[in-house]
Amino acid sequence: MKNPLKKRGQKIIRRFSRTADKVQEEGKEHIKQNFVKRLSRIANIKILIVEWVLLISALIMLAVTQSFWFGNSYTKNAFTSGGTYTEGTIGKVASLNPLFATTSSEKVLSKLMFASLSAVDFSGHPGLELAKSIVSSEGGKVWAVTLKDNLKWSDGEPITIDDVYFTAKLIQNPAVNTLYNSNLTNVKIEIKEDKVVFTLPAPYADFMSALNFPILPKHILEDANPKTLIEHSFSITPVTSGAFTINTVQNSGNEKVVYLSANQHYFKGKPLLNSFVVHTYADKNELISALNAGAITATAELSAADASSLATNIYYEKDSSINFGVFAILNTMSKNLKNKDLRAAIRQGINMEAIRAIVPNTTALDFPLTTTQIKLNAYPAMPQYNQDAAKEAIAKIAGEDTISLNLTTTDSGFFPAIATALADSLRELGLEINLSIQPEGQDFITNVISKRDYDILLYEIELGADPDLLTYYHSSQATSAGLNLSNYTNSLVDDLLLAARETTDKTLRVKKYETFLEYWSDDIPAIGIYQSNLSYFYNKNARTFENDVRLVAPTDRFSDITSWAVNKIDKNQTP
C-alpha cells in the first residue's frame, strides 16, 4: 500500500517541476521580447514618459493640497484646558490674608484666591458674586444678603452666612486695621434666618458696591486674635473661595514666587488653567528682562512707555482706563496747610502739564470724578498756572519765616519721579520740602496713612464704579480708620455727599455733585493729577480678559479668569 502512494506522489512532484521550469522559460522569453528588446525604443517616447510622470505628480500634489484645505475647513486651533499662566508683579507679599492686601502683588493674589459678595462685572457695574441676591429696603437703609447654594471653601467645607457675618464683624474691629473698614463704619450687622442683614446709619443707594470685601473662613479663624490676625498661619497657607488655591511659596532673594492651583470647588466652575503663578520682582527692569526671556506670560505692572523695551514679536498690549485717580492730597489739618490761601497758591504754582508729562498716555484728572462714573452738566473753572503769582502769595503768607512741608509717597511705579518733580516745583515757590519715598505695604498704611503723617501725600485712590465720594471727603471719615486722607471737614459738603449717596434720582444726584465740586475746588483738599490706565502685556499664545471687559480696578481683569488659557489644540468644527 505504501509503495503505490509513494510512486503517485513522485509523479505529481515531477509534473509540478516540469510545469515550473516551463513557466520560468516562458517568463524569461516574455521579459526579453516585451521589455529588454524594447529598451532601445525609450528614446523615441521619452517626452510622453515625462508628461505622464508630471501628470501623476500634479495629481498627487492636488490631492495633498485638497486634503489640507478641507482639513482647515473642518478644524480650528482652539484653546483648551491645562497649562500654567505666570503673571509678573512688583511689590512685596507680606501676607496672603486679603484683608491686608495693599501692594499690587497682594491685590492680585487676593482677587485670584478670594471671592466677595458683590463684584464688578464685565460692564463695569456691581454684580453678584457669592451672593444669590442683595435686596434693599427702607429707601436703601437696610440691605439683606442671601448666598448662592452649595458654595464651598477650597478645603471642601461649606461657605455660609456665618462666614459672612464673621468677616464683616472682623472688618469692623479697629484692631484689624483694614482698608475695608470704611465700607462698614457704623453699620449694624445681624443674621436673620438665611440672610445677613446690614442696617446702615443712613440710606445708601449704592451699598451693593461696598459689599465687595473678601469673605474669610470662620472655621479657620474664629479663634484668632484680631490684634495678631496678620501673623496667623492663614496668612501663609489660606483656605480660599476664589478660582485658585495656594500650592506653595518659593523665596528667591528679593523675589517671591507664589504657586496657585485651580480650585476644584470654585462656584463658577474649575478654571481652564491648571495653575496660576504670581512671580514678584524687585523692580521694573527685572520684570522687563523676565518678559523678554519668556519667563512669564504677562504683566500689568508696566506702562505704555515701556512697550519699546519689549519684544513685540512675543507680546500683545491692551490699554484700558480704570477708575483710579492720582492726587496730591493736602492735609488740611497739618500746621501749615490749614491755611486755604497757601493751598490755593500751591495749586496755582504747580506746572501740572509738566507733571503729567512724566506719565505718558494718561488722561488729565482735575476733579475726583470721572465721566464714566457720572456726566455732569458743568465743572468749576480751574485756575491757570502762574508761578510768579503763587510765589508772591506764598512769600506774603510766610512773612519772615520759611514754610516747611513733608511730601510723602511710595516707591511704586511713577510715583518717585512725580514726587521728585513736585518737590522741585514747590521749592521754586520758596517752600522747604522734605521728600519721603517709602516702601508700599501694610507698614505704610499703618505708619503713614492711618497716622496722617504727611503734609502732602502723592497717592492713588480708587474712585469706584459709582461716584460716591463720602469715603474720601466726609468729615466722619477723617479718622485713622477712614479714607478722608486730607482730613477735610465742611458741614455743607457732608450734607451734599450724604444726599447724593442716598438718592436714586440721577438728575438730583448730578446737581448735588456739581455743587460739591464747587466747594471742593474752592477748599482744595487735594489736587488732581491724572486718571490711571492699565497697560497689560501678554504672550501672543495666551488668552486673557476680553477686550470689551470694562475695568474699574486693575484686578477686575480677572472677572473672566475661568476662560483664560495657554494651551491650544486642533478641534473639528461642527458642519
Buried (B, 14 or more C-beta within 10 A) or exposed (E): EEEEEEEEEEEEEEEEEEEEEEEEEEEEEEEEEEEEEEEEEEEEEEEEEEEEEEEEEEEEEEEEEEEEEEEEEEEEEEBBEBBBBBBBBBBBBBBBBBBBBBBBBBBBBBBBBBBBBBBBBBEBBBBBBBBEEBEBEEEBBBBBBBBBEEBBBBEEBBBBBBBBBBBBEBBBEEEBBBBBBBBBBEBEBEEEEEBBBBBBEEBBBBBBBBBBBBBBBBBBBEEBEBEEBBEBEBBEEBBBBBBBBBBEBEEEEEBBBBBBBBBEBBBBEBBBBBBBBBBBBEEBEBBBEBBEEEEBBBBBBBBBEBBEEBEEEBBEBBEBBBBBBBBBBBBBEBEBBEBBEBBBBBBBBBBBEEBBEBBEEBEEBBBBBBEBBBEBEEEBEBBEBBBEBBBBBBEEBBEEEEBEBBBBBBBBBBBBEBBBBBBEBBEBBBBEBEBEBEEBBBEBBEEBBBEBBBBBBBBBBBBBBBBBBBBBBBBBBBBEBBBBBBBBBBEEBBEBBBBBBBBEEEEEBBBBBBBBBBBBBEBBBBBBBBBBBBBBBBBEEBBBBEEEBBBBBBBBBBBBBBBBBBBBEEEEEEE
